[in-house]
């Protein structure tokens, strides 16, 4: 937990529509942080060129495509990522899908998506599900661990329960992070927390996009977040 460099703790979400805009953000930020998330929107706009651009600058990439398809298709998709320099990727699905994703992944770290941070109890009731989001997250995290995933994507609110039942090398990545000064639900994220809370609860990395992108001084915001992370690390 404490051996991860501070400049790799934040995974900056490059949730922008154009590769040129994404590249500008990488150039602006990668002297202060070295981990970037490429999701569906940017990958469809920029493809492998975008991923390679980030890696070639000495940074790490979380390719967040949330693979969800028949098992063989997911297996073949993961094979396309092997030996491409991607550090983390995500899979979303049942046991068979997860098994297919991890069975021949090489050095690639595969993370299972537990429950999206835009999802809350009211969504569960609409789907006819009982219990709490926290219970569902823990069930899925335990299953991911059993099936050979390297970690999970989970909100910081459930990270403590996951960490208490997993090994120290199990990766927990938490989206829905806000700076302490602005930790309110002002967008589509519902289960949110501060970076400090996430680290104390057991997260390895925090995914942050909008609070940095919309900041009047993104570098100052990153430094503030690094301070919060260091405070969290001092308490574990």
Kinemage of the C-alpha trace (Angstrom):
@kinemage 1
@onewidth
@group {chain A} dominant
@subgroup {mainchain}
@vectorlist {calphas} color= white
{ca unk a 1} P 0.000 0.000 0.000
{ca unk a 2} L 2.683 2.524 0.950
{ca unk a 3} L 5.143 1.623 -1.810
{ca unk a 4} L 3.122 3.227 -4.606
{ca unk a 5} L 4.708 6.532 -5.719
{ca unk a 6} L 2.604 9.563 -4.818
{ca unk a 7} L 2.464 10.659 -8.454
{ca unk a 8} L 0.781 7.342 -9.353
{ca unk a 9} L -1.909 7.477 -6.674
{ca unk a 10} L -4.263 9.640 -8.722
{ca unk a 11} L -5.538 8.195 -11.984
{ca unk a 12} L -6.648 11.181 -14.035
{ca unk a 13} L -9.811 10.440 -16.009
{ca unk a 14} L -9.301 11.653 -19.561
{ca unk a 15} L -13.040 11.840 -20.169
{ca unk a 16} L -12.837 14.177 -23.148
{ca unk a 17} L -14.106 13.853 -26.688
{ca unk a 18} L -11.023 14.693 -28.754
{ca unk a 19} L -7.524 13.154 -28.696
{ca unk a 20} L -5.858 16.551 -29.057
{ca unk a 21} L -7.577 17.787 -25.911
{ca unk a 22} L -6.542 14.622 -24.087
{ca unk a 23} L -2.927 15.005 -25.206
{ca unk a 24} L -2.903 18.597 -24.003
{ca unk a 25} L -4.046 17.423 -20.572
{ca unk a 26} L -1.354 14.743 -20.465
{ca unk a 27} L 1.338 17.264 -21.382
{ca unk a 28} L 0.030 19.711 -18.809
{ca unk a 29} L -0.225 17.229 -15.934
{ca unk a 30} L 2.346 14.467 -16.325
{ca unk a 31} L 5.112 16.346 -14.563
{ca unk a 32} L 2.960 16.026 -11.428
{ca unk a 33} L 1.086 12.752 -12.002
{ca unk a 34} L 1.835 9.648 -14.043
{ca unk a 35} L -1.381 7.618 -14.314
{ca unk a 36} L -4.205 8.280 -16.791
{ca unk a 37} L -7.538 6.611 -17.479
{ca unk a 38} L -8.740 6.138 -21.047
{ca unk a 39} L -12.440 5.282 -21.192
{ca unk a 40} L -14.877 4.441 -23.950
{ca unk a 41} L -15.333 7.961 -25.299
{ca unk a 42} L -11.648 8.745 -25.723
{ca unk a 43} L -10.691 5.260 -26.903
{ca unk a 44} L -13.315 5.417 -29.657
{ca unk a 45} L -12.035 8.861 -30.632
{ca unk a 46} L -8.300 8.206 -30.377
{ca unk a 47} L -7.806 4.432 -30.358
{ca unk a 48} L -4.415 2.846 -29.710
{ca unk a 49} L -2.600 5.979 -30.806
{ca unk a 50} L -3.940 7.726 -27.726
{ca unk a 51} L -2.914 4.899 -25.399
{ca unk a 52} L 0.548 4.707 -26.938
{ca unk a 53} L 0.986 8.473 -26.684
{ca unk a 54} L 0.437 8.336 -22.928
{ca unk a 55} L 2.727 5.328 -22.431
{ca unk a 56} L 5.477 6.743 -24.649
{ca unk a 57} L 5.668 9.766 -22.347
{ca unk a 58} L 6.546 7.448 -19.470
{ca unk a 59} L 3.066 7.257 -17.954
{ca unk a 60} L 0.734 4.429 -16.964
{ca unk a 61} L -2.678 3.731 -18.491
{ca unk a 62} L -5.880 2.343 -17.056
{ca unk a 63} L -7.895 1.267 -20.102
{ca unk a 64} L -11.429 1.391 -18.737
{ca unk a 65} L -13.592 -0.322 -21.359
{ca unk a 66} L -15.574 -2.509 -18.924
{ca unk a 67} L -15.557 -5.600 -21.115
{ca unk a 68} L -18.993 -7.226 -21.048
{ca unk a 69} L -19.788 -9.821 -23.711
{ca unk a 70} L -19.846 -13.573 -24.208
{ca unk a 71} L -16.824 -15.129 -22.467
{ca unk a 72} L -14.834 -16.012 -25.588
{ca unk a 73} L -15.183 -12.483 -26.965
{ca unk a 74} L -13.971 -11.040 -23.652
{ca unk a 75} L -11.043 -13.463 -23.627
{ca unk a 76} L -10.011 -12.433 -27.133
{ca unk a 77} L -10.403 -8.750 -26.278
{ca unk a 78} L -8.061 -9.102 -23.304
{ca unk a 79} L -5.537 -10.832 -25.571
{ca unk a 80} L -5.414 -7.648 -27.630
{ca unk a 81} L -4.136 -5.783 -24.569
{ca unk a 82} L -1.322 -8.141 -23.642
{ca unk a 83} L 2.178 -6.778 -24.126
{ca unk a 84} L 0.822 -3.357 -25.112
{ca unk a 85} L 1.989 -1.575 -21.986
{ca unk a 86} L -1.461 -1.115 -20.417
{ca unk a 87} L -1.293 -1.340 -16.617
{ca unk a 88} L -4.965 -1.818 -15.688
{ca unk a 89} L -8.118 -2.811 -17.529
{ca unk a 90} L -11.682 -3.458 -16.419
{ca unk a 91} L -14.227 -6.233 -16.869
{ca unk a 92} L -17.901 -6.179 -15.931
{ca unk a 93} L -19.910 -9.362 -15.772
{ca unk a 94} L -20.648 -12.767 -14.304
{ca unk a 95} L -18.302 -15.565 -13.267
{ca unk a 96} L -17.821 -16.914 -16.780
{ca unk a 97} L -16.950 -13.498 -18.186
{ca unk a 98} L -14.445 -12.802 -15.410
{ca unk a 99} L -12.825 -16.225 -15.783
{ca unk a 100} L -12.431 -15.587 -19.503
{ca unk a 101} L -10.816 -12.212 -18.852
{ca unk a 102} L -8.195 -13.495 -16.414
{ca unk a 103} L -7.335 -16.934 -17.773
{ca unk a 104} L -4.508 -15.767 -20.042
{ca unk a 105} L -3.869 -12.124 -19.161
{ca unk a 106} L -0.112 -12.216 -18.708
{ca unk a 107} L 1.204 -9.214 -16.768
{ca unk a 108} L -1.951 -7.193 -17.387
{ca unk a 109} L -3.870 -6.340 -14.202
{ca unk a 110} L -7.584 -7.052 -14.629
{ca unk a 111} L -10.014 -5.261 -12.334
{ca unk a 112} L -13.618 -6.342 -11.851
{ca unk a 113} L -16.156 -3.530 -11.695
{ca unk a 114} L -18.172 -4.097 -8.535
{ca unk a 115} L -21.027 -1.566 -8.639
{ca unk a 116} L -20.849 1.699 -10.571
{ca unk a 117} L -20.520 4.763 -8.343
{ca unk a 118} L -23.552 6.292 -10.100
{ca unk a 119} L -25.637 3.417 -8.661
{ca unk a 120} L -27.395 3.575 -5.293
{ca unk a 121} L -30.081 1.776 -3.271
{ca unk a 122} L -32.927 3.370 -5.222
{ca unk a 123} L -31.512 1.851 -8.417
{ca unk a 124} L -31.354 -1.540 -6.712
{ca unk a 125} L -35.017 -1.311 -5.717
{ca unk a 126} L -36.006 -0.398 -9.266
{ca unk a 127} L -34.255 -3.585 -10.418
{ca unk a 128} L -36.079 -5.652 -7.807
{ca unk a 129} L -32.946 -6.201 -5.721
{ca unk a 130} L -32.941 -6.257 -1.936
{ca unk a 131} L -30.082 -5.572 0.455
{ca unk a 132} L -27.601 -2.719 0.324
{ca unk a 133} L -25.130 -1.539 -2.282
{ca unk a 134} L -22.348 -2.285 0.212
{ca unk a 135} L -23.475 -5.910 0.497
{ca unk a 136} L -23.579 -6.287 -3.288
{ca unk a 137} L -20.130 -4.718 -3.699
{ca unk a 138} L -18.595 -7.046 -1.113
{ca unk a 139} L -20.181 -10.132 -2.685
{ca unk a 140} L -18.834 -9.175 -6.099
{ca unk a 141} L -15.403 -8.266 -4.734
{ca unk a 142} L -15.094 -11.626 -2.977
{ca unk a 143} L -16.060 -13.390 -6.185
{ca unk a 144} L -13.542 -11.379 -8.209
{ca unk a 145} L -10.807 -12.366 -5.765
{ca unk a 146} L -11.791 -16.037 -5.929
{ca unk a 147} L -11.818 -15.989 -9.740
{ca unk a 148} L -8.319 -14.521 -10.030
{ca unk a 149} L -8.874 -10.826 -10.654
{ca unk a 150} L -6.028 -8.559 -9.617
{ca unk a 151} L -8.435 -6.139 -7.992
{ca unk a 152} L -11.717 -4.282 -8.186
{ca unk a 153} L -13.173 -0.900 -8.998
{ca unk a 154} L -15.260 0.188 -6.018
{ca unk a 155} L -16.375 3.353 -4.325
{ca unk a 156} L -14.316 4.427 -1.332
{ca unk a 157} L -17.336 3.789 0.875
{ca unk a 158} L -16.948 0.029 0.402
{ca unk a 159} L -13.149 -0.085 0.197
{ca unk a 160} L -12.621 -0.788 3.896
{ca unk a 161} L -14.794 -3.907 3.854
{ca unk a 162} L -13.046 -5.167 0.721
{ca unk a 163} L -9.566 -4.489 2.098
{ca unk a 164} L -10.381 -6.257 5.360
{ca unk a 165} L -11.150 -9.442 3.420
{ca unk a 166} L -8.399 -9.341 0.791
{ca unk a 167} L -4.622 -9.534 0.625
{ca unk a 168} L -2.415 -6.466 0.605
{ca unk a 169} L -1.613 -6.923 -3.092
{ca unk a 170} L -5.288 -6.890 -4.142
{ca unk a 171} L -5.763 -3.622 -6.056
{ca unk a 172} L -8.623 -1.324 -5.097
{ca unk a 173} L -9.304 1.593 -7.444
{ca unk a 174} L -11.899 4.114 -6.317
{ca unk a 175} L -13.725 6.571 -8.573
{ca unk a 176} L -16.157 9.186 -7.281
{ca unk a 177} L -13.399 11.154 -5.530
{ca unk a 178} L -13.731 14.847 -4.743
{ca unk a 179} L -11.322 17.278 -3.057
{ca unk a 180} L -12.191 17.824 0.598
{ca unk a 181} L -13.286 21.399 -0.164
{ca unk a 182} L -15.836 20.275 -2.761
{ca unk a 183} L -16.915 16.797 -1.624
{ca unk a 184} L -20.564 17.062 -2.618
{ca unk a 185} L -22.596 15.143 -5.171
{ca unk a 186} L -22.738 17.723 -7.942
{ca unk a 187} L -22.825 15.407 -10.935
{ca unk a 188} L -23.696 11.809 -11.875
{ca unk a 189} L -21.585 10.295 -9.084
{ca unk a 190} L -23.637 9.406 -6.015
{ca unk a 191} L -21.328 7.366 -3.771
{ca unk a 192} L -18.488 9.853 -3.358
{ca unk a 193} L -15.662 10.429 -0.862
{ca unk a 194} L -12.464 12.403 -0.427
{ca unk a 195} L -9.060 11.108 -1.483
{ca unk a 196} L -7.989 10.953 2.158
{ca unk a 197} L -11.016 8.833 3.081
{ca unk a 198} L -10.382 6.507 0.156
{ca unk a 199} L -6.763 5.877 1.148
{ca unk a 200} L -7.630 5.334 4.813
{ca unk a 201} L -10.320 2.870 3.727
{ca unk a 202} L -7.796 0.835 1.753
{ca unk a 203} L -7.734 2.184 -1.804
{ca unk a 204} L -4.519 1.953 -3.805
{ca unk a 205} L -5.534 4.513 -6.416
{ca unk a 206} L -8.221 7.181 -6.750
{ca unk a 207} L -9.787 8.112 -10.088
{ca unk a 208} L -10.366 11.844 -10.460
{ca unk a 209} L -11.378 13.757 -13.563
{ca unk a 210} L -13.848 16.599 -13.399
{ca unk a 211} L -12.552 18.319 -10.218
{ca unk a 212} L -9.141 18.673 -11.880
{ca unk a 213} L -10.393 19.487 -15.377
{ca unk a 214} L -12.734 22.239 -14.154
{ca unk a 215} L -10.317 23.710 -11.645
{ca unk a 216} L -9.022 27.222 -12.204
{ca unk a 217} L -5.594 25.844 -11.261
{ca unk a 218} L -5.397 22.086 -12.011
{ca unk a 219} L -1.826 21.737 -10.727
{ca unk a 220} L -2.751 23.338 -7.416
{ca unk a 221} L -5.712 20.975 -7.161
{ca unk a 222} L -3.444 17.988 -7.763
{ca unk a 223} L -1.051 19.198 -5.067
{ca unk a 224} L -3.988 19.593 -2.677
{ca unk a 225} L -5.122 16.042 -3.469
{ca unk a 226} L -1.589 14.728 -2.952
{ca unk a 227} L -1.576 16.364 0.476
{ca unk a 228} L -4.892 14.647 1.315
{ca unk a 229} L -3.479 11.302 0.152
{ca unk a 230} L -0.362 11.754 2.264
{ca unk a 231} L -2.562 12.520 5.271
{ca unk a 232} L -4.485 9.337 4.613
{ca unk a 233} L -1.308 7.272 4.258
{ca unk a 234} L -0.076 8.598 7.598
{ca unk a 235} L -3.148 7.096 9.256
{ca unk a 236} L -2.825 3.522 7.954
